[in-house]
Amino acid sequence: MRLERFSKLFDLSGKVAIVTGGAQGNGQAIANALDDAGATVVVTDVVYGELSAGLHDKISNRRIMDVTDEPAVRRTMGEIYEQYGHLDILVNNAGIMYKDYICDLDIERFRKVLDVNLTGTVICTKHASRFMKQQCWGRIVNIASSQTYLCSETYSAYAASKSAMSHLTRIWGNELAPYNVLVNGLCPCFGKTPMMEASIERVAQEQGLDYQGAYDYFAQAVPLKRILELDEVANWVVALCGELGDASTGSNFAITCGQVQL
């Protein structure tokens, strides 16, 4: 087999990547995948707790950074650029979840979700894209959600933040295209994150199910009847940041096992 032409499509050697919210879950898997593709990876998060099972914490370059703190983001981006001389890839992954019915909505918690998921993405993109424009090369991937397209009850805060992120992907894709800075979004369905594992355990306890039964409770909403593996999202990030993604900007990709069909 002649695979050389395909291996080049995913080669990120020499690139410097920043992954926000990278201490665990999707963020950690994405950081690991970018590292496997040859990139120098800097992982940021507000806190580093116990890592999710089955993932290797092999990224040693960690920065504590609150994506909602613009001075801290500006300083961190500047330090990374100064250290390496370039800043090539930004993955806006940091996010939090809060769900409730509209009549019971806690407005402060609603604002917090928008602040982290949406405003944090804006702040990070603002300061990373300045360096990318200077060097006329950059790749930005926004981790949104299948809730961008769905109308699930109790998801007001989360869906609002992710839908707005997806539309900003389109706007920034147009704005930054002249500088060869490509902006794309991923909209995954349920993934095997620590948050999802906690939800599976909660449903198991509430409904007297074993793990598989609780897993199926969530998986039944998806045509392929399964939950995304974290590496599946991470692999898409690598593809969009490499040569394979050179023809796409301003696009949102539904990685949903059929939950969203566009």
N, C-alpha and C positions, 0 to 999 in steps of 0.2 A: 504494500500500500504506500502511496505517496501522500503523506500528510503534512509535508513541510508548509505548503501554501495555507493550510488551515491553522496550523499552530501560530503562524504570524498574526492571524486575526485577533488573537487573544493576548498577544505579548505586550506587557506594559512596562518592560524594563526601562529604567531611567526616569520614570514618571514619579512624581510626589503626590500622594493622595491623602486627603483628610476625610475621616469618617466621624460624624457626630453621633452621639448616643451609642458609642461602640463598645461599651463594657460587657454587653451580653446580647443574647437574642439575635435578631437580624443584623444589628450593627456589628457584632463580633464576627458573625459568619461572613459578612461583606468584607470586613477588614482582612480576615484570613484569606479570602479568595483573591483579593487584590494583591496581597503579599505573594500568594502562589503564582500570580501572573507576572511577578517581577517588580511590582511597584514598591517604592518606599512609603510605608503607611504610618500616618500619625492618627492615633485614636483619641477622641475627646469625649468626655462625659462629665456629669456633675459629681458622680460618685462611682467608685468601683466596689461592688459587693461580690457576693459569691457567684461565680460563673456558672452558666447553665451546663448541665451534664452533657458529655459527649463532644464538647467543643474544646479545642486546645488554645490556651491563651498564649499565643506565640508572638504577639505584637508587644514589644517592650517600650515603644515610643508612645507614651501616654501623656495626655494633658488634661488637667481638670479645667473644664470650660463650661460656663452656663451660656447657652445659645441666646438667651434673652438679655444678656449683659453686653451691650454694644461695645463699650470700651474694652472689655475683656476679650471679646471676639476680635476686635481690631488689633489689639496687642498680640494675641496668639497667632493670627494669620500673618502679621508682620514678622514675628519671630521665626515662623516656619519658612517664610520666603527668604529671610535673611540667612538662615542656616543653610538652606539648600540651593538658593539662587533661582528657584522657580517653584511654582505651585500649579499643579496641572489638573488635579481631580478633586472635586468636592462631592461627597455623598451626604445629603441632608436627610439623616435618618432619625435624629432625636425626636422623640414624641411621647406623649402621655395620653391616657384614656380616662374619660369620665362619661358615664351613661345615666340618664334618668328621663322620665317623662316631662314634657314641657311644663305642666302645671306644678311640678315639684322641683324644677330646675334650680340649682344653686348657682346664682349668677357669678359669684366669685370663682367657683370652680370652672364654670363655662369660660370665663375670661382667661383663666390659667391655661386651659387647653389651647385656646387660640394664641396665647402668648408664646407658649413653647412650640407648638406644632407649626404655626403659621408665621408669627413675627420672628421666631428664631430662625426659620428658614430664610426669611427676607434678610435678616441681619448678616447671616453667614454668607449668603450669596452676594450681597452688596460688597463685602470686603474681600472675598475670594476672587470675584469676577474682575476687580480692578487690576489685580496682578495678571490674570489670564488675558485680559485685553492688551496689556503691555507686551506680552510675549506672543500674542496672536495664536494662542492654542489653549484650549481648556475643555474639560468635560464636567458637567454638573448633572447629577442624578438625584432627583427628589423622590423619596420613598413615601408615596401617598397610600391609597388603600382602595379596595373594591367598594368601600362605602362612598367613594366619589360618585359611583353610578347607582347605588342602591338607595332605598328609602326605608331603612330598618328602624323600627321603633326604638326609642331611647338613645339613638346615636346622634342627637342634634349637635352637640359640641364637636365630637370627633369628625362627623361627616362634613360639618361646615368648614373645619380647618383643613381637611384633606381635599375637599372639593376646590377650595380656594387655592391650595398648593398646586393642584393639577392645572388650574387655569393660569396661574403665574408661570408654570412651565411653558405654556404656549406663548405668553407674552415675552418672557425672557428669551425663548428660542428665537423669536423674531429680532429682538433688540441686539442680541449678542452674535447673531449669525455672521455679520460682516467681519467679525474679529476671529472667526473660526473657533468660537466658544459655543459648544453644542450643549443644549439643555433638554433633558428628557426625564420622564417620570415613570415610575413603576407603581402599579396599583394591585398589590397582592391581596388574596383572600386570607382566611385563617391560616396562620403559620404556627409551627411548633416552637413558639417563643415561651419564655418563662411565664408570661402573662396568660398565654393560652393553656399551658400546663396547669396553672392554678385554677383556671376556669373549668378544665376537665375534672380536676379533683373536687371542685365545689359541686358540680353537677352530679358527680358520682355519690357524694355524701348526701345531697339533697334528695336524690331519686333512688338511692339504694342500688346503684349500678356498680359494676366493676369498671376498670379503666377502659376496656374496649367498648363497653356499652356507653360510657360517657363520651368517649372519642366519637363514636358513631352518631351521638346526639348532634354534634356539630357537623360532622362529615356529611350527614344526610341532606344538608342544605346545598351541597355542591354536586354537580353532575358526575364528576369522577369519584365521588364518595370517599374522599380523603382530604387530609389537611396538608398544606404545603410543607415540604422540608425546607429548612433555612437555607441550605446550599442552593436550592432552586432559585431563590430570590438573588442570592449572591452571584450566581453564575450569570444572570441577566445583567447585573451591574458591570461585571467584567466585560461582557459583550458590548455594552453600550459605550464603554470607555475606550475600547480598543478599535482596531481598524474596521471591525464588523459594524460598528455603530457610526461610521463616518458619514453615512447618507441620511441620518435621522437627527432632527432637532425640533423642539416644540411638540413632541409626541408623548402620549401617555399609553403605556402598554399594560393591558389587563392580564396579570399572572394569577388566574383565579380558578384553575381546574374546571373551567366551564361555568363558574358562578356568574360571570359577566360575559355576555356574548354581544360584541359590537358589530 
